[in-house]
Structure formats: C-alpha cells, structure tokens
Amino acid sequence: MTLLEFLSQSFTPFHAVQNARAILSRAGFVASESSLPDLRRGDKRFIDFESALVAVSVGSGSAFHLVESHTDSPCLKIKNVQPGDPLRLNVECYGGGIKSSFLDRKLTVAGRIVTDEGGKLTASLYKSPFAVVAPSLAPHFGTSEGVTAVATQLYPLLGGDGKFLPENVVDYDLFAVPDEAPFYAGADNAFLCAPRLDNLLSVYASTSAIAAAKPHGIAVCVLFDSEEIGSGTVRGAASNLLPTVLKTIAARLGLDYDETAARSFALSVDNAHAAHPAHPDKADTAIRVSLNGGIVVKHHAHYATDGVSAAIVKTICRRAGVPVQDYYHPSDLRCGSTLGLLAAAQTGIAACDIGCAQLAMHAALETIGSASPAHLQTALQTFYTTPLPVVLNAR
C-alpha cells in the first residue's frame, strides 16, 4: 500500500488501523493476543486495539526502539440526524480543527457501527456510499468572515429520509470527514496536499518502517488513538496500554523491564509547524522551519525533547543521510502538546518529539513538502535497524 492509498482510505482511526494491519500482515507480522504468548527473538507480531495498534519486531538487542504516533485527526463527530428540509447531520467538533475549512468540501460519513446480530453485538467499520457537504452562507446575505459556529453553521446536508444506516444498528462512532484524494501541487510537485496528514503521515511511515526493518533491538511501533482530544482514553497515550504491552514483551524475553526501559529510546512522531509564508510573524524570529528542509526536532517545555534526546535524533538522522531542522515555538504564543511527554511518563523511556513540517495544521486539507515522507521513513527505519548512540555523562 502506497502513502497516497493509505491517506485516501484511512478515513478514521478504525480504518487507519485496518490499513496498518494490512501493511504488517504482508510483511509477515502475525496478529496476537495482548498477552503475546510464546514471543521469541525473531518474532514479528501486532496487537489490534480497534482504533490503536502495537507492533513488535524482536531483534537480538535488549533495548526498546519505540516509535509513537496517533491515528486520529480533527473532524466532525456525528450526534444524530437533525430535522429540517433537507435533513442534516447534527455534529460536534472532534479535536481542535479549523472549523471554517470543513465548509464547502466533499465529506463522507465513516467510522464504526455496532449492530445487533441475533442478540449479539457486533462492531464493524462503516463508510457511506455517498458524499455530504456543509454549505456556507453566500456573502449576498451580509455575512462576514469570522468564527464558524458549529451548532448553527456546520450542518452537513444529508437529504433523503435520514435512514442511511442498517436497521439493526444499536449505536455508533461516526464522523463526517474530508473525502478528497491526495494530490501534488506546485512546480516540480514540491508539495503534497491531503486531509489528515496530521498524523496519518507518521502512522504510515512508522508502520512501513517497522514492516521493512531488520531490527537491531526490540522494535516497537505504537499507534495511539485520542491524541487530538487529550489522550485520556483507554486507547490513548495517557492510558496503561503501552506500558502493559512493553512489560509483557520484556517478561516474555526474560528481561527486567526497568533495566530495559533505562537503555531504551522513543520517538514521538507528529507533524510540526513550518514557517507560514503569509504570516512570518507567527514563527520564531531566529529559527525558521521549511517544508522540504528535513526532519523537524521539536523543542518546547510541552515536548519530550531535551538536549540529549535531540542529539540522539540528530546522530541517527546523520547516519541515515536525512537533513534535520529545529523547531522552536514563538516565545509569546501558547504551544500545543504531543503524546511524547505522556508516553514517557507512563513508560519511563527517554523520548524526543520529531515530525515533518506542514502548513494548515488541523485544517480539512493540509500541506507538506513532497520530500518529507521519504525523509521520515528513512530516519525511522535507520532508528529501528542501528544501535542507539552512546551518551557519556562527563563529571
């Protein structure tokens, strides 16, 4: 599966995990229980948590080489069908999306439905066979550009009689999500534009990297859910999902978990802000990130990065022949957070936040440099396949 295919078909976290499973299965990974029975050196396994996933490929080393990303993206979460003419979908925001960017775009309904199959509840993926659109109000009516009110302006048109789901549906996790094919833009195809680049680009790169790697240590790829809403769910980075799996891996291989965690390293991989050409005042005045400038090491108190972890990443990227750039948030603006610090606190594993530079983060259509996917996958595969750099503490 190519990156463009993955982006086109991963409408929701449930679909992203299904597609990640397909990549791993083709590479010889075997689905396993969460207890990872009979795990041995050389094994390649994955555990499916519906909207999250953990894959492990066991090399000869005794340190975790851990890559973390997330499957969810800002979108519109469906409540129910709103009466009216025509019928509309009643929605609320999932995550901190740029609300106005979801107006006048091709959307689809996708996610998970729960049906009653003869008294047994069955959860399955859903993707509607039709498109929906949330139309904006024409300027002829005295409208002005400003804040988009979700409760009164973001109403995707449904039409029909409102009965688009199977009769036996009991409940659902459904979303109205952008349904546009990725495309290259600019001279020499310098840019790649697509919905959900944050963070499906990282999901694809980390899954593909572990699928292709011959690991030096214990390669682990974790795809969390719920990052856009704070990571506080059972499938999020603040849960016990990852530490439980890592402790199980260590136990199956006869390793002491605390000692293993102390010599391990994690990459928290999520996209970074490029300097916006139309808003130069929204970037650090001294250090600017460009779209095709290489992997971004993200520095801030809200990130897991410190001087040592950044140096480790830069050493790995140098081995891989991948350019690196540093991101610092403008000093007078609030900075967002990532799953890096949450996962580090849960696992006790040192980490660094990295990603690919992008524009229009959290919009219905986002933009990256077209060189970024290859840079990221090369860096992650090198991380999986080579020893961790040795750090000496001078006294």
C-alpha positions in Angstrom: 0.0 0.0 0.0 1.4 3.4 -1.0 1.2 6.5 1.1 -1.4 8.0 -1.2 -3.5 4.9 -1.0 -3.2 4.9 2.8 -4.2 8.6 3.1 -7.1 8.0 0.7 -8.5 5.0 2.6 -7.8 5.9 6.3 -10.9 7.9 7.0 -11.0 7.3 10.7 -8.8 5.7 13.4 -10.6 2.4 12.8 -9.8 2.5 9.1 -6.2 3.5 9.7 -5.6 0.5 12.0 -7.2 -1.8 9.4 -4.8 -0.5 6.7 -1.8 -0.7 9.1 -2.7 -4.3 9.8 -2.7 -5.0 6.0 0.8 -3.5 5.7 2.1 -5.5 8.6 0.5 -8.7 7.5 2.1 -8.5 4.1 5.5 -8.1 5.8 5.0 -11.4 7.8 3.7 -9.9 11.0 1.2 -12.1 12.9 -1.8 -10.9 14.8 -1.5 -11.8 18.5 -3.3 -11.6 21.8 -2.4 -8.8 24.2 -0.5 -11.4 26.3 1.9 -12.1 23.4 2.1 -15.8 24.1 5.4 -17.6 23.2 7.1 -14.4 22.0 10.7 -15.1 20.9 13.7 -13.5 19.2 13.0 -13.0 15.5 9.2 -12.9 16.0 7.0 -10.2 14.3 3.7 -9.6 16.0 1.0 -7.0 16.3 -1.9 -6.4 18.7 -5.1 -4.8 17.3 -7.0 -2.5 19.7 -9.5 -1.4 17.0 -8.5 2.3 16.9 -5.0 1.7 18.2 -2.3 -0.8 17.4 1.1 -2.0 18.8 3.6 -3.9 16.5 6.8 -5.5 17.7 9.7 -7.0 15.8 12.3 -8.7 18.0 15.9 -8.4 17.1 19.0 -9.5 19.1 19.4 -6.4 21.2 17.9 -5.7 24.6 16.6 -2.1 24.3 13.3 -0.9 23.0 13.4 1.2 19.8 10.0 2.8 20.2 8.1 4.9 17.7 4.8 6.6 18.7 2.2 8.3 16.5 -1.6 8.7 16.6 -4.4 7.6 14.3 -7.0 10.4 15.0 -7.4 13.8 13.3 -9.7 16.7 13.9 -13.1 16.3 12.2 -16.8 16.5 12.8 -18.3 13.9 15.2 -21.9 12.9 14.3 -24.5 13.1 17.0 -27.7 12.3 15.1 -29.9 13.4 12.2 -31.3 16.9 12.5 -34.9 17.5 11.3 -35.4 20.1 8.6 -35.6 20.4 4.8 -33.4 18.9 3.7 -32.4 16.7 6.6 -29.0 17.4 8.0 -26.4 15.7 10.2 -26.1 17.2 13.7 -22.4 17.3 14.5 -19.9 18.5 17.1 -16.1 19.1 16.8 -13.7 16.3 17.4 -10.4 17.9 18.3 -9.3 21.5 17.6 -10.0 21.7 13.9 -10.1 24.8 11.8 -13.9 24.8 11.6 -14.4 27.0 8.5 -12.1 24.7 6.5 -14.8 22.0 6.7 -17.4 24.2 4.9 -18.0 23.6 1.2 -15.8 20.5 1.0 -16.6 16.9 0.0 -17.2 15.0 3.2 -18.2 11.4 3.9 -19.6 9.6 6.9 -17.2 7.0 8.3 -16.3 5.2 11.5 -17.7 2.2 13.4 -21.2 0.9 13.9 -22.5 -1.5 16.5 -25.3 -3.8 15.3 -27.5 -6.4 17.0 -26.9 -9.7 15.2 -29.5 -12.1 16.7 -28.8 -10.9 20.3 -25.1 -10.5 19.8 -23.5 -7.0 19.5 -21.1 -6.8 16.5 -18.8 -3.8 15.9 -17.8 -3.2 12.3 -16.3 -0.5 10.1 -18.6 1.8 8.1 -18.1 4.1 5.2 -21.1 5.7 3.5 -21.6 5.2 -0.3 -22.5 8.9 -0.6 -20.9 12.3 0.0 -22.2 15.1 2.2 -21.4 18.8 2.3 -21.7 21.6 4.9 -22.5 24.7 2.8 -21.5 28.2 3.8 -23.8 31.2 3.6 -23.3 33.4 0.5 -21.9 37.0 1.1 -25.0 38.4 -0.6 -26.7 38.0 2.8 -24.4 40.3 4.6 -22.1 37.7 6.1 -18.6 38.4 7.0 -15.6 36.1 7.5 -15.2 35.2 11.2 -15.8 32.5 13.7 -17.7 29.5 12.4 -20.4 28.4 14.9 -20.6 24.6 15.0 -24.2 24.5 16.4 -25.7 26.7 13.7 -23.3 26.7 10.7 -21.7 23.3 10.4 -24.6 21.2 9.2 -23.6 18.6 6.6 -26.6 18.1 4.3 -27.9 14.5 4.4 -31.2 14.6 2.4 -33.4 11.6 1.8 -35.4 10.2 4.7 -32.4 10.1 7.1 -32.3 6.3 7.3 -28.8 5.6 5.9 -27.7 3.0 8.4 -28.7 -0.6 8.7 -31.9 -1.2 10.7 -30.2 -3.2 13.3 -27.7 -0.5 14.4 -27.7 0.0 18.2 -25.1 2.8 18.3 -22.1 4.2 16.5 -18.9 6.2 16.5 -19.4 8.0 13.2 -17.7 11.1 11.8 -18.1 13.5 8.9 -14.6 13.5 7.4 -13.0 15.1 4.3 -13.2 12.7 1.4 -10.7 14.2 -1.1 -7.9 12.4 -2.9 -4.3 13.5 -2.0 -2.6 15.5 -4.7 0.8 17.0 -5.5 1.0 20.8 -6.0 3.5 23.4 -7.1 6.3 23.4 -9.6 8.1 20.0 -9.7 5.4 18.6 -7.4 7.1 20.3 -4.5 4.1 19.9 -2.1 1.7 17.1 -1.1 -1.8 18.1 0.0 -4.3 15.8 1.7 -6.7 15.5 4.6 -5.4 14.0 7.8 -1.7 14.4 7.1 -1.5 15.1 10.8 -1.0 12.4 11.8 -1.5 9.7 9.2 1.8 10.6 7.5 3.6 9.5 10.8 1.3 6.4 11.1 2.2 5.3 7.6 5.9 6.0 7.9 6.3 4.2 11.3 4.2 1.2 10.2 6.1 0.9 6.9 9.5 1.3 8.7 8.9 -1.5 11.2 7.5 -3.7 8.4 10.7 -3.3 6.3 13.2 -3.2 9.2 15.6 -5.9 10.3 15.8 -4.6 13.9 18.9 -4.2 16.0 17.0 -4.2 19.2 13.3 -4.7 20.1 11.5 -2.5 17.5 8.1 -1.3 18.7 5.6 0.7 16.7 2.6 2.1 18.7 -0.4 3.8 17.0 -2.4 5.6 19.7 -5.9 7.0 19.4 -7.4 10.1 21.0 -4.3 12.5 20.8 -6.5 15.3 19.4 -8.8 15.1 22.5 -6.1 14.8 25.2 -5.1 11.2 25.0 -7.1 10.3 28.1 -9.0 7.3 26.8 -8.2 3.6 27.1 -6.5 3.8 23.7 -4.6 7.0 24.3 -1.0 7.7 25.4 -2.1 8.6 28.9 -3.5 5.0 29.4 -1.7 1.9 30.5 -1.9 0.4 27.0 1.7 0.9 26.1 3.4 0.1 29.5 1.4 -3.0 29.8 2.5 -4.3 26.4 6.1 -3.3 26.9 6.2 -5.1 30.3 4.7 -8.2 28.7 7.4 -8.1 25.9 10.2 -7.8 28.5 8.7 -10.6 30.6 8.4 -13.0 27.6 12.0 -12.3 26.6 13.3 -12.8 30.1 14.3 -9.1 30.5 14.0 -6.8 33.6 11.6 -4.1 32.5 13.1 -1.2 34.4 16.6 -2.0 33.2 15.4 -2.4 29.6 13.4 0.9 29.8 16.5 2.7 31.1 18.6 1.8 28.0 15.7 2.3 25.5 14.6 5.3 23.5 11.4 6.6 22.0 10.5 8.8 19.1 7.2 10.7 19.4 6.3 11.4 15.8 3.8 14.1 15.0 3.9 16.8 12.4 5.5 20.2 13.1 4.7 23.8 12.0 6.5 25.2 9.0 7.0 28.9 8.9 3.9 30.3 7.1 4.9 32.5 4.1 1.9 34.7 4.6 2.3 35.0 8.3 6.1 35.4 9.0 5.3 36.9 12.4 3.9 33.6 13.6 7.4 31.9 13.5 10.4 32.2 15.7 12.3 35.2 14.5 15.7 33.5 14.5 14.9 29.8 13.6 12.5 29.0 10.8 11.3 25.6 9.6 10.8 25.0 5.9 8.5 22.4 4.2 11.3 20.4 2.4 14.1 21.2 4.9 14.2 17.8 6.6 13.0 16.1 9.8 12.0 18.6 12.5 13.2 18.2 16.1 10.6 19.9 18.2 11.8 21.9 21.2 9.5 23.2 24.0 8.6 22.6 27.6 5.4 20.8 26.3 7.5 18.3 24.4 9.7 15.4 25.5 12.7 16.7 23.7 15.8 17.7 25.7 19.4 18.4 24.6 20.4 14.7 24.9 17.4 13.3 23.1 17.8 15.9 20.4 21.4 15.0 19.9 20.5 11.3 19.7 18.0 12.0 16.9 20.4 14.2 15.0 23.0 11.5 15.2 20.5 8.9 13.8 19.5 11.2 11.0 23.1 11.9 10.1 23.6 8.1 9.8 20.6 8.0 7.5 21.7 10.9 5.4 18.5 12.8 6.3 18.6 16.6 6.9 17.4 17.9 10.2 16.0 21.2 11.3 14.9 22.6 14.8 11.5 24.0 15.7 11.1 26.5 18.5 7.6 27.9 19.1 7.3 31.7 19.1 8.0 32.8 22.7 4.8 34.9 23.2 2.4 32.2 21.8 0.8 29.2 23.5 2.3 25.9 22.3 0.3 22.7 21.9 1.4 19.4 23.3 2.0 15.9 21.9 1.8 12.4 23.2 5.6 12.3 23.8 5.6 13.5 27.4 2.5 11.4 28.3 4.1 8.2 26.9 7.4 9.0 28.5 5.8 9.4 31.9 3.9 6.1 31.5 6.8 4.0 30.3 9.9 5.6 31.9 11.6 5.7 28.5 13.5 8.8 27.3 12.0 10.4 24.2 12.3 13.1 21.6 9.5 14.8 19.6 10.0 14.9 15.9 7.9 15.2 12.8 7.5 16.6 9.3 6.9 20.3 8.6 3.5 21.2 7.4 1.2 24.1 6.8 -2.6 24.4 7.7 -2.3 22.0 10.6 -5.8 20.9 11.7 -7.4 22.1 8.5 -9.6 19.9 6.3 -6.8 19.9 3.8 -3.2 20.1 4.9 0.1 20.6 3.1 3.6 19.1 3.5 6.8 19.1 1.4 6.8 16.2 -1.0 10.3 15.2 0.1 9.1 14.8 3.7 7.6 11.2 3.6 10.9 9.7 2.3 12.9 11.6 4.8 10.8 10.4 7.7 10.6 6.7 6.7 14.4 6.6 6.1 15.0 8.1 9.5 12.6 5.7 11.3 14.0 2.7 9.5 17.5 3.7 10.5 16.4 4.1 14.1 15.0 0.6 14.1 17.9 -1.1 12.5 21.0 0.5 14.1 22.3 0.7 17.7 21.3 3.7 19.8 24.0 6.3 20.1 26.0 6.0 23.3 25.8 9.1 25.6 28.6 9.6 28.1 27.9 11.8 31.1 31.1 13.7 31.9 31.6 14.5 35.6 
